[in-house]
Amino acid sequence: MSRSFPEVAFTPLVKQQQELHDSRRQYARMEQALQTSSDDLGANEQAFLKLRDSFYMASVSETGWPYIQHRGGPAGFVHVIGPDVIGFADLRGNKQYISVGNLQHDARVALFFMDYPNRTRLKILGRVEIHEDDAAAPALFESLLTTDPTAVIERAILIHIEAFDWNCPQHITPRYTLAELEPSLASLRKRVSDLEAENTKLRALTRRP
């Protein structure tokens, strides 16, 4: 947990619920211990982000409704630009532009980065800076390119981090991509291939007169 996370997330009503459910003392001690810590991403956070292939982003509309959008791409499509800035190329999608419109109203976002196999979750709170048709956009587009040659970049989105927190693994169901399963599947395929070859030899032997 970064120093500012309790300041942002633990509002008076949140603290009231913590008091009600007997966790306020624990978090008060944690807040005190965080006074000398930083809000910058450390080595663990930066390494974690560079391996992610998706995240969830929450924004708030002009009507006050929250909106959550899933963003995905090749692992590393989210770039760590500095200890307090991350960025990604916003690619052409279904052209609803709900998140982009919301961010014109309120630049604050909440992000969830998930590592399902290891049941790990990093929460980030920040403010968005959008570059689309300005002078900085071309260079940002180039620096945020993904490995997908068909991707059409519409804008660059930078997120200035104000706070972050790690979550415990409780209630996170492990899930695996095909790429993550491939090392295990490869050994199983070899085992099956070896058994099939052995069976072929045994059948040939039983057919001999």
Beta strands, then each sheet from edge to edge (+ up, - down):
strand 1: 54-60
strand 2: 66-72
strand 3: 79-82
strand 4: 85-91
strand 5: 108-115
strand 6: 120-131
strand 7: 153-167
sheet 1: 2+ 1- 5+ 6- 7+ 4- 3+
end
